[in-house]
Amino acid sequence: MKQPETPGEAVKGIHNGPPGPLLRIIKDERVAFVLVGGANTAFSTGLFITIAWFNPGLPSPVVLSIAFVVSLIAVFFVYRKLVFRVKGHFWLDLGRFTLVNLTMFFTNMALLLLAHEVLGYPQIPAQIAITCVTVIINYFGHKYFSFRRNPESVSPKEASKESTT
């Protein structure tokens, strides 16, 4: 995404660092977000399968919870360093990131219950449609909430450097 020309053009409450290695290649934050999210989904699914395979007696909710927590922490670091490129406020960012992801998780559950159980739509197409909607909401949640920065907390030198990148 295009960087603001001047610090005054920045969206209030948002400050990203210089583009990370992924954004130097991809050039579009939204595409990078989807690629990282897709890789994380594959990682999480593989992790779920591995845990279930090696611990066949473990209840599914436990396996799912372990995979969710591990992949949540892993993708937090990747989004933070390669997509949104922010520094500082580690615990605040992690808390907000977790809140956005849990909100999307429970929203997904509720929408799937409504679409499939109540309205009778087929389960898999309903889940695919819900995923498309939640990915978009997730992107904005992370960009404008999880990794939000106040422009006032950035030195003029950093703001000037960022606007030229």
C-alpha positions as CSV (number, residue, x, y, z in Angstrom):
1,M,0.0,0.0,0.0
2,K,1.2,3.5,-0.7
3,Q,2.8,5.3,2.2
4,P,1.6,8.7,3.2
5,E,3.4,11.6,1.5
6,T,3.7,13.6,4.7
7,P,3.2,12.5,8.4
8,G,0.0,14.6,8.4
9,E,-1.5,12.3,5.8
10,A,-1.1,9.2,8.0
11,V,-4.3,7.7,9.2
12,K,-4.9,8.8,12.8
13,G,-3.6,6.2,15.3
14,I,-1.6,4.2,12.8
15,H,2.1,4.1,12.4
16,N,4.0,1.4,10.6
17,G,7.8,1.0,10.4
18,P,9.7,0.7,7.2
19,P,8.6,-2.1,4.9
20,G,9.8,-5.5,6.0
21,P,11.5,-8.1,3.8
22,L,8.2,-9.6,2.6
23,L,6.8,-6.2,1.6
24,R,9.9,-5.4,-0.4
25,I,9.0,-8.4,-2.5
26,I,5.2,-8.4,-2.5
27,K,4.7,-4.6,-2.4
28,D,1.0,-4.9,-1.3
29,E,0.3,-5.3,2.4
30,R,-3.1,-6.9,1.7
31,V,-1.5,-9.6,-0.5
32,A,1.2,-10.2,2.0
33,F,-1.4,-10.6,4.7
34,V,-3.3,-13.2,2.8
35,L,-0.2,-15.1,1.9
36,V,1.0,-15.2,5.5
37,G,-2.5,-16.1,6.7
38,G,-2.7,-19.0,4.1
39,A,0.7,-20.3,5.2
40,N,-0.4,-20.0,8.9
41,T,-3.5,-22.0,8.1
42,A,-1.5,-24.7,6.4
43,F,0.9,-24.7,9.4
44,S,-1.9,-24.9,11.9
45,T,-3.6,-27.7,10.1
46,G,-0.3,-29.6,9.9
47,L,0.2,-29.0,13.6
48,F,-3.3,-30.3,14.4
49,I,-2.7,-33.4,12.3
50,T,0.7,-34.0,13.9
51,I,-0.5,-33.6,17.5
52,A,-3.5,-35.8,16.8
53,W,-1.4,-38.4,15.1
54,F,1.1,-38.7,18.0
55,N,-1.5,-38.4,20.8
56,P,-4.5,-40.4,19.6
57,G,-6.2,-40.4,23.0
58,L,-6.2,-36.6,23.3
59,P,-9.7,-35.0,23.0
60,S,-10.2,-33.0,19.8
61,P,-10.8,-29.7,21.6
62,V,-7.5,-30.1,23.3
63,V,-5.7,-30.8,20.1
64,L,-7.4,-27.9,18.4
65,S,-6.6,-25.5,21.3
66,I,-2.9,-26.5,21.3
67,A,-2.7,-26.0,17.5
68,F,-4.6,-22.7,17.8
69,V,-2.3,-21.2,20.5
70,V,0.9,-22.3,18.8
71,S,-0.1,-21.0,15.4
72,L,-1.5,-17.8,16.9
73,I,1.8,-17.0,18.5
74,A,3.8,-17.9,15.4
75,V,1.7,-15.8,13.0
76,F,1.7,-12.9,15.5
77,F,5.5,-12.6,15.1
78,V,5.3,-13.0,11.3
79,Y,2.6,-10.4,10.9
80,R,4.4,-8.1,13.3
81,K,7.8,-8.3,11.5
82,L,7.0,-9.0,7.9
83,V,3.5,-7.5,7.1
84,F,2.7,-4.6,9.5
85,R,6.3,-4.0,10.5
86,V,5.8,-2.4,13.9
87,K,8.0,-2.1,17.0
88,G,7.3,-1.6,20.7
89,H,4.1,-2.3,22.6
90,F,4.7,-6.1,22.4
91,W,2.3,-7.2,25.1
92,L,-0.4,-4.7,24.0
93,D,0.0,-5.9,20.4
94,L,-0.2,-9.6,21.4
95,G,-3.3,-9.0,23.5
96,R,-5.1,-7.1,20.8
97,F,-4.0,-9.6,18.2
98,T,-5.4,-12.4,20.4
99,L,-8.6,-10.5,20.9
100,V,-9.1,-9.9,17.1
101,N,-8.4,-13.6,16.4
102,L,-10.7,-14.9,19.2
103,T,-13.4,-12.5,18.0
104,M,-13.1,-13.8,14.5
105,F,-13.1,-17.4,15.7
106,F,-16.3,-17.0,17.7
107,T,-17.9,-14.9,14.9
108,N,-17.0,-17.7,12.5
109,M,-18.6,-20.2,14.8
110,A,-21.8,-18.2,15.2
111,L,-22.1,-17.5,11.5
112,L,-21.5,-21.1,10.6
113,L,-24.1,-22.2,13.1
114,L,-26.6,-19.7,11.7
115,A,-25.9,-20.5,8.0
116,H,-25.7,-24.3,8.3
117,E,-27.8,-25.3,11.3
118,V,-30.5,-22.6,11.2
119,L,-30.7,-21.6,7.5
120,G,-29.8,-25.0,6.1
121,Y,-26.9,-23.9,3.8
122,P,-24.4,-26.6,3.0
123,Q,-21.6,-26.6,5.6
124,I,-18.5,-26.4,3.4
125,P,-19.6,-23.6,1.0
126,A,-21.0,-21.7,4.0
127,Q,-17.6,-22.0,5.8
128,I,-15.7,-20.9,2.6
129,A,-17.9,-17.8,2.3
130,I,-17.6,-17.0,6.0
131,T,-13.8,-17.4,5.8
132,C,-13.7,-14.8,2.9
133,V,-15.6,-12.3,5.0
134,T,-13.6,-12.9,8.2
135,V,-10.3,-12.6,6.4
136,I,-11.2,-9.1,5.3
137,I,-12.4,-8.1,8.8
138,N,-9.3,-9.7,10.3
139,Y,-7.0,-7.7,8.1
140,F,-8.6,-4.4,9.2
141,G,-8.7,-5.5,12.8
142,H,-5.0,-6.2,12.8
143,K,-4.1,-3.1,10.8
144,Y,-6.2,-0.6,12.7
145,F,-6.3,-2.3,16.1
146,S,-3.7,-5.0,16.8
147,F,-0.8,-3.1,15.4
148,R,-2.1,0.5,15.7
149,R,0.4,3.2,16.5
150,N,-0.1,6.8,17.5
151,P,1.7,9.3,15.2
152,E,2.5,11.4,18.2
153,S,4.7,8.7,19.7
154,V,7.0,8.7,16.6
155,S,9.9,11.1,16.3
156,P,9.8,13.6,13.4
157,K,13.0,11.9,12.0
158,E,11.2,8.5,12.0
159,A,8.1,9.9,10.4
160,S,10.1,11.7,7.7
161,K,12.1,8.5,7.0
162,E,8.9,6.5,6.7
163,S,7.2,8.8,4.3
164,T,10.0,8.5,1.8
165,T,9.9,4.6,1.8
